[in-house]
Amino acid sequence: MDIIRIIIAILLPPLGVFLQVGFAGAFWLNILLTLLGYIPGIVHAVYIIAKR
């Protein structure tokens, strides 16, 4: 299941974080990072998924 979440995180980083943590602070941070730059959003999403 984590492999699917990582693939989703690469395509749509906020969706990958949402599937992992819901509407927690990490989700909103990921939206902000994705808006500032796509790569930081991906890195953060993969980190959140790999950490849990």
LINGIRA-V388211 format. One record per pair of residues at least 24 apart in sequence whose ideal C-beta (glycine too) atoms are under 10 Angstrom apart, sorted by the first residue. I is the first residue (numbers start at 1). GAP is how many residues later the second one is. If there is no record, write none. Layout:
I_GAP + I_GAP
//
This chain:
1_48 + 2_47 + 2_48 + 2_50 + 3_46 + 4_45 + 5_40 + 5_41 + 5_43 + 5_44 + 5_45 + 5_47 + 6_36 + 6_39 + 6_40 + 6_43 + 6_44 + 8_37 + 8_41 + 9_32 + 9_33 + 9_34 + 9_35 + 9_36 + 9_37 + 9_38 + 9_39 + 9_40 + 9_41 + 10_31 + 10_32 + 10_35 + 10_36 + 11_31 + 12_29 + 12_30 + 12_33 + 13_25 + 13_26 + 13_27 + 13_28 + 13_29 + 13_30 + 13_31 + 13_32 + 13_33 + 13_35 + 13_36 + 14_27 + 14_30 + 14_31 + 15_30 + 16_25 + 16_26 + 16_28 + 16_29 + 16_30 + 16_32 + 16_33 + 17_24 + 17_27 + 17_28 + 17_29 + 17_30 + 17_31 + 17_32 + 18_27 + 19_26 + 19_30 + 20_25 + 20_28 + 20_29 + 20_30 + 20_31 + 20_32 + 21_27 + 21_28 + 21_31 + 24_24 + 26_25 + 26_26
//
